[in-house]
Amino acid sequence: MATVKVTDESFEADVLKSSTPVLVDFWAEWCGPCKQIGPALEQISDELAGKVTIAKVNIDDSPMTPSRMGVKGIPTLMLFKDGQLASMKVGAMQKGKIVEWLAEVGVKAD
């Protein structure tokens, strides 16, 4: 399962009303660290397919959602469960650290 592009218009339906947990990556084309974690998020999306949806919000294309969610710096990763913000991390992380973080909040492979 690939990552999902989410916009200001689709955030509520794709993230807040999702039946599975959603990890939202707030990013931008010009952000080097954002591009560094992109491949790791694609891999996690495949490895945890059905357990979590990896959604990407481009802050330049969709500025209202990051503003409403209080995003101050990018990359910002927010995990939503049942429409609620469950956890948040700011800054680039290695794939293993992202997987560990997800496991801590109950999202892991069988």
C-alpha positions in Angstrom: 0.0 0.0 0.0 1.5 3.3 -1.0 1.3 6.6 0.9 -1.9 8.6 0.4 -1.9 12.3 -0.6 -4.2 14.3 1.7 -5.3 17.9 1.2 -7.1 20.5 3.3 -10.3 19.3 1.6 -9.8 15.6 2.3 -8.2 15.7 5.7 -11.4 15.1 7.7 -12.5 12.1 5.5 -9.1 10.6 5.0 -7.7 11.1 8.5 -10.3 12.0 11.2 -12.9 9.6 9.9 -10.5 6.7 9.1 -11.3 3.4 10.7 -7.6 2.6 10.9 -4.8 4.7 12.5 -3.4 7.3 10.2 0.2 8.6 10.4 0.2 12.1 8.8 3.5 13.4 7.4 3.4 17.2 7.1 6.1 18.0 4.5 7.2 20.3 1.6 9.2 19.9 -1.6 11.9 22.3 -0.4 12.4 20.4 2.9 15.5 18.2 2.8 14.8 16.2 5.9 11.2 15.6 4.7 12.6 14.0 1.5 15.0 11.9 3.6 12.2 10.2 5.5 10.0 9.8 2.4 11.4 6.3 1.4 11.1 5.0 5.0 7.5 6.1 5.1 6.8 4.3 1.8 8.4 1.1 3.2 6.4 1.3 6.5 3.3 1.8 4.5 3.9 -1.5 2.7 5.1 -3.4 5.9 2.1 -2.2 8.0 -0.5 -2.3 5.3 -3.9 -2.7 6.9 -2.6 -1.6 10.3 -1.9 2.1 9.5 -2.4 4.5 6.7 0.5 6.8 5.9 -0.8 10.1 4.7 1.2 13.0 3.3 0.1 16.7 3.5 2.1 19.1 1.4 2.0 22.3 3.6 2.5 24.5 0.6 -0.5 23.0 -1.3 -2.7 22.6 1.8 -1.7 25.3 4.3 -4.9 25.4 6.4 -4.6 21.9 7.9 -1.0 22.3 9.3 -2.0 25.7 10.7 -5.1 24.2 12.3 -3.1 21.3 13.7 -0.4 23.7 15.1 2.5 22.5 12.9 5.5 24.7 13.6 8.3 22.9 11.8 8.6 20.1 9.2 8.8 17.3 9.0 6.1 16.8 11.6 4.6 13.3 12.0 1.2 13.0 13.7 -0.6 9.8 14.5 -4.3 9.9 14.6 -6.4 7.1 16.1 -10.2 7.2 16.1 -10.1 10.8 14.9 -7.9 12.0 17.7 -4.3 13.0 17.8 -2.6 10.1 19.6 1.1 11.1 19.3 3.3 13.6 17.5 7.0 13.8 16.5 8.8 16.7 14.9 12.0 16.2 12.8 13.4 13.5 10.6 13.8 10.1 12.2 15.3 6.9 10.9 12.9 4.1 9.8 13.6 2.0 12.9 12.7 4.9 15.2 9.5 5.5 13.4 8.5 1.8 13.6 9.4 1.8 17.3 7.3 4.9 17.9 4.3 3.4 16.1 4.7 0.2 18.2 4.7 2.2 21.4 1.3 3.6 20.5 0.0 0.2 19.5 0.6 0.1 15.7 2.7 -2.9 14.8 2.9 -5.9 12.5 1.4 -9.2 13.7 
